[in-house]
Amino acid sequence: MVRLVLVLGDQLSLDLSALREADQTSDVVIMAEVADEASYVPHHPKKIAFLFAAMRKFAVRLAQDGWQVRYTRLDDPDNTGSITGELLRHAAALGAIEVLATEPDEWRLISALEDSPVPVHLFPDDRFLSSHAEFDAWAEGRKALRMEHFYRLMRRKTGLLMEGDKPAGGQWNYDHDNRKPAPDSIDFDGPMRFASDESVDAVLALVEARFGDNFGTLRPFWFATDQAEARQALDHFITHALPKFGDYQDAMLSGNRFLYHSVISMYLNAGLLTWQEICGAAEAAWRAGQAPINAVEGFIRQIIGWREYMRGIYFREGPDYVTRNALGHDRALPAFYWSGETDMRCVAEAVEQTRDEAYAHHIQRLMVTGNFALLAGIDPYQVHEWYLAVYADAYEWVEAPNVIGMSQFADGGIVGSKPYVSGGNYINKMSDYCRDCAYSVAQKTGAGACPFNLLYWAFLDRHRRRFETNPRMAQMYRVWDRMDATRRAHVLEGAAGVLARLDRGDRV
């Protein structure tokens, strides 16, 4: 009996659970580039090109390994346009009555497969360190689901950076060493870049023709598109950037889009790399004396800490998580998130970088574009859809908790104990963006005042009832209360002016 084995675009792993359950002698692998997946948000052209190119090469690899593979290209005239449509089409052609699939990491696709006209047997996605059951067992009965406690559980489970039952170096977390402001220069040329081949060129032509109007620059295209290239990108980072990654991981520097960041999350999230090989390489560098513990711990925490925790939150909270709006924010996403046309240099640089690279690092996402959206009261669902569309590493399971929870506080505090808001001083400390900005970060009121300064205090004032008793925010309310009443009035007036300009569509 023939069974279909579904492999999705973010499941490009030879050790996929559905492949392990299949019979290579009789079952047929189904892979498909479909319009539904390419357009449910207006994905960045680089992301679409990366996934299509990587999918095509993975299909070739499976065939070389002895699998029967049926691969549907986007421009195939028989393409039905959806995953379930392709399953039905191939099932009819082959006489298959069952589909084996690894559970998708998105509620939308899980629902589609559960409703598929061809029965689908879902197997757990065990490429992750923590299963749904393990995360739920950890979360059960806790008043607060703080990542740090979950991260320590994962450290003990893996043995990474452990000395017996104790953390290596005597500390679990070296974050206090990882907050240095931007240096004057960076002695790293950025992530490894790969030349396109004939297969990639064909994808680029297709994406250019079909998605040329999407936000984002397609060329130059330099991403890795197979496992071997992704491993080269990892080795390049471990050797040349990891030693200084920790020190400057929160820094931002005009004219340098990557600093010492790895830019491998898109490879990990698509399945070309595993958490084991990434974390193992980082730990090996520390044990060999090639990278300091603060850099290695901070890097590993992002993977077995934040990444696993985000997935746990996403599945625990359920399909309605992306619609949460605890603060009642309803302002439309400003047009400059797509155009970059704003006088706020930090926002302009983050948007321009996102447009060109389909990438921005975590502080640019959290404390620039995310911070502004939260301060301005932007509808969190619109913010969520923007992040999902524009980044090459964005999939809903990891993007939504980071945006709805951590960035926009729309989940009411499940992910964060406080909203991640700041005035312009934080951005000024961690970057050089403010030096040539049209606004003055030192100016607190008036026409030239940094909008972050004005909106920060207005946000606190607007949400006082919710946050004034929060121990981590009480000090800021005391500062606000000590301000002269006239100055407070000027701040609120200035913030109202910024928001009015946003609402009118004027340049800000």
LUMNU-561569 format. One record per residue (C-alpha): residue in one letter; x, y, z. Coordinates in steps of 0.2 Angstrom, whole numbers, plus 5000, padded with zeros to 4 digits. Example, Ala and Ser with C-alpha at 12.3 -4.5 7.8 and 13.67 -1.06 7.14 Angstrom:
<recs>
a506249785039/s506849955036/
</recs>
This chain:
<recs>
m500050005000/v500750174995/r500750315008/l501150495005/v502550575016/l502250765017/v503850865020/l503551055022/g504651195018/d505251215036/q505551035038/l507151005028/s507850885040/l508450705035/d507950645053/l506150705051/s504950605061/a503850575046/l505250505036/r505750385050/e504050315051/a503950295032/d504450145021/q505750205008/t505350054997/s503450094994/d503050275001/v503150434991/v503750594998/i502750744993/m503450924993/a502651074985/e502851264982/v501051324984/a500251494983/d499351475000/e501051465009/a501951594999/s500551725001/y499651715017/v500651865022/p501651965009/h503251875013/h504951955009/p505551894992/k507251835000/k506251725012/i505251644998/a506751624987/f507751545001/l506351415005/f506051374987/a507851354983/a508151254999/m506651144996/r507151104978/k508951054984/f508250944998/a507050854986/v508550814976/r509550754991/l508050634996/a507950564979/q509850534979/d509550444996/g508350324988/w506650404991/q505350424978/v504950604978/r503550704969/y503950884969/t502751024963/r503451194958/l502451354960/d502351374941/d501751194938/p500151214928/d499351064938/n499751154955/t498251164965/g498851304976/s498751224993/i499551085003/t497950995005/g497551014987/e499250934982/l499050794994/l497350754987/r498050764969/h499450654972/a498450534982/a497250514968/a498650484956/l499550354966/g498050274975/a498650324992/i497450325006/e498550395020/v499750535023/l501250535036/a501750705041/t502750785055/e501650905065/p501751085057/d502351215069/e500851335065/w499051315071/r498451365053/l499251215045/i498851095059/s497051145056/a497151125037/l497950945039/e496650895052/d495350945039/s496250865024/p495150755013/v496550625014/p496850565032/v498450635039/h499350545053/l500350675062/f501950635071/p502850745084/d504150865078/d505550805089/r506850915081/f506551025096/l507250995113/s505651015123/s504050925118/h502351005121/a502050885136/e503750935144/f503451115142/d501651105149/a502250995164/w503551135168/a502251265166/e500851185176/g500451275192/r501751415190/k501151585194/a502351655181/l503151575166/r504851655166/m506051595153/e507551595165/h506851455175/f506451355159/y508151385152/r508951315168/l507951155165/m508551145147/r510351165153/r510251025165/k509350915152/t510650945139/g512150955150/l512751105140/l513951225149/m513651115165/e514951055177/g513950915186/d512350995192/k513151165192/p513251295178/a514951315171/g515851465178/g514751475193/q513351575184/w511851525174/n511751695165/y513051815160/d511851945153/h512652085163/d514252065153/n513352065136/r512752245136/k514152345129/p513652495118/a514152495099/p516052495097/d516852625085/s517252485072/i516852295069/d518252175064/f517052045056/d516452055038/g514751975042/p513951815039/m514651695025/r513851735008/f513551604995/a513551624976/s511951564967/d512051414956/e510851364941/s509551304953/v509551454964/d509551564948/a507951484942/v507051514959/l507651694959/a506851724942/l505251644947/v505151744963/e505551904954/a504151874942/r502851824955/f503251924970/g504252074963/d502952194971/n503252124989/f504152225002/g505952185001/t507452174990/l507852004982/r509552034975/p510952014979/f510451844986/w511751764997/f510951645008/a511451465011/t510251345002/d510751175008/q511451085023/a513251095018/e513251285015/a512251315031/r513651215041/q514951325033/a513951475038/l513951405056/d515851375056/h516151545049/f515251625064/i515951515077/t517751545071/h517651735067/a516251815077/l515751715092/p517151775103/k516451955102/f514651905100/g514251915119/d514952085122/y514052175108/q512452075105/d511352215110/a512352355101/m511752435085/l512852525073/s512452635057/g513252565042/n513552385049/r511952275048/f512652115056/l514052165069/y514451995077/h512851905075/s512751735067/v511251755055/i510951575055/s509151565063/m508351555046/y509351395043/l508951325060/n507051365058/a507051285041/g507851125047/l509551145038/l510451155055/t510051075071/w510051145089/q511251005094/e512551045081/i512451235084/c512551225103/g513851095102/a514951195091/a514851345102/e515151245118/a516651165110/a517351335106/w517251385124/r518051225130/a519451245118/g519751425124/q519251505108/a517751605114/p517351675132/i515951605142/n514851755142/a514751745123/v514451565122/e513151565136/g512251705128/f512151625112/i511651455118/r510251535129/q509451605113/i509351435106/i508851315120/g508151455131/w507151585121/r506851485105/e506151325115/y505251435127/m504351535113/r503751375105/g503151315121/i502151475124/y501451475107/f500751295108/r500151315126/e499151475123/g498251405107/p497751475091/d496951635097/y498551695105/v498951805090/t497351905092/r497751955110/n497652135114/a497852165133/l498152355131/g496752385119/h497952465106/d497152495089/r498152625079/a498552575061/l500352515057/p501252675050/a501652675032/f503552705036/y503652515042/w503552475024/s504352635016/g505652685029/e505152865026/t505352935043/d506453065051/m506852945066/r508452875060/c508452725071/v506752665064/a507252715046/e508952615047/a508052465055/v506652465041/e507952495027/q509052345034/t507452235035/r507052285017/d508752245010/e509252095021/a507652015027/y508552025044/a508752135059/h509452075076/h508452055092/i508752225099/q508252315083/r506652215082/l506252235101/m506952405106/v506752505089/t505252445078/g504452355092/n504652485105/f503952625094/a502452515090/l502052485108/l502352665113/a501252725099/g499852605103/i499852515086/d498652365084/p499752215089/y498952105076/q499552215063/v501352225071/h501352035071/e500852015053/w502252145048/y503552045058/l502951875050/a503051955033/v504752035033/y506051925041/a506751765033/d506751675050/a504951715054/y503751575057/e502251605068/w502751485082/v504251585086/e503751755079/a502051775088/p502651755106/n504051865103/v502952005096/i501251975104/g502051935121/m503852005123/s503752155111/q501952215112/f501352155129/a499752105121/d499651945130/g499552035147/g501151975154/i501351795150/v503051815142/g503651975150/s503452035168/k503452215161/p503252305144/y504852325135/v504752515133/s506052645133/g506452825128/g507752885117/n509152865129/y509252675128/i509452685109/n510752825111/k511752715123/m511752565112/s511952635095/d512652785085/y510952815077/c510552975087/r512053065081/d511453125065/c509553105068/a508353255064/y507753245082/s508753275097/v508853135110/a509353255123/q507753365120/k506253305131/t504953425125/g504653545110/a504553515091/g506353445090/a506153315104/c506453135101/p504753055098/f505252905109/n505553025124/l503753095122/l502852935118/y503752845133/w503052955146/a501352965137/f501252775137/l501652765156/d500352895159/r499052815148/h499252645156/r499552695174/r498152595182/r498952435175/f500752465178/e501052585193/t501052435205/n502252335195/p503852325205/r504952345190/m504052505184/a503652595201/q505252695200/m504852775183/y503152825190/r503952915204/v505053005192/w503553055182/d502653115197/r504153225203/m504153315186/d503453495186/a501553495181/t501953615167/r503253495160/r502153345161/a500853445151/h502053485138/v502653305136/l500853245134/e500453385122/g502053335112/a501553155112/a499853195106/g500553295092/v501653145086/l500153025087/a499053155077/r500353165064/l500452975063/d498552965061/r498553095047/g499953005038/d501153145040/r502953115040/v503653085058/
</recs>
